[in-house]
Amino acid sequence: MPPANDNPLPPTTQLASLTIRHEWEGRESEGQTIAREYDLAPARPVMEDNQTLFTIFESDGKFYLWQRIDDDVFEIACRDIREIACKISQSQFREQRTSLLPRSA
């Protein structure tokens, strides 16, 4: 699971920065490469937290947590991004059900 975040600032959903676009636009971008490594369809970022180095992204109607330190990807059981964001803002993300995905061979 991602580390606890004691930072009172919520993760950002402002994904218009050049960095985010660079990380996710194009087939060879870092975000799309990670999605392919886990046999996921093309993905789009939804929310990120640069302090804990995680990004929540969506692929085929499901949400995933990319833990960038280890490049692990977890599927988030919840399908409601508002509920996910609410849990994060209340520092309850650890209680969110996730499952680690295996990398493709």
N, C-alpha and C positions, 0 to 999 in steps of 0.2 A: 504494500500500500504506500501511497505517497506520504512524505513526512508531514507532521502537523505544521500548520502555518500560524504563528502567533502574530503575524502582521495584520493590523486592523484594516488595511486597504484590501478591497476585494480584488479577485482576478479581473483582468480586463476583458471586455467583449468588444473593445474598439480595435478591430483587426485591419485597419486601413494603413498601418505603418508599412514602410518599405521593407522592413525586416520580415514581417509576417508574409507579405506578398512574395518576397524572395524565397521564403521557406516552403511555400505551398503552391506557387504557380508553376506550371510546366511539369511535364512527365518526369523529368530528372531532378525535380526539386527534392529537398530533404524530406518533407512531409509525404509527398507521393511515393517516394522510395520506401519509407517506413510502411506505408499502407500496403504496398506490393509485397514487402517482406513478410507480412502477416496475411497474405492472400485476401486482402480487402479491396473493394472497388475504389476508384478515385475518391479522395476525401477532401473535405473542406474544414478549416479550423473554425471552432465555435468560441472558445475561451482559452486564455492562457494566463499563466502566472510565472513570470520570469524569475521570481525569487526562489521558488521551489522547483523550477524547471519542469513544469508539466503543461501540456496542452490537451484540451478536450477537443476532439474532432468528430465529425459525423461522416459515416459511410453507409450507404444503402439503408438509411433510416435508423441506424443504430449509433449510439454514442460510445466513444472510446477515449481512454486516458493514455496519453503517450508520456511515459516517465523518461525524460530525456537523458538523465544521467546514465542509465543502463540500456536505453532504447527498448525498454519493455513496454508492451501495449496491453492494456486491460480493457475488456468489454464491460461497460457499465450496464447493469441490469435495468435501470430506470430508463424509460423512453421519453420522459418529459424534461426538456432542458430547463424549464423554469424551476422544477423541483430540484434538479441537480444544482443550479445556481443558488437556490435558497439554502440548501444544505452547506454549500461552500461558504456562503456569507455568514452562516451561523457556526462556522468551524465544526460542522458535523460530517465532513466529507468522509472521514474514516468509517462512518457507519453506512455509507453507500455501498451496496453490494457490487462487487466487481469480480471478474475472473481473468486470470492471466492467460493470454492467448499464446499458443505455440508458434514459433517462427516456421515459415514454410521451408521445406528441405531444399 
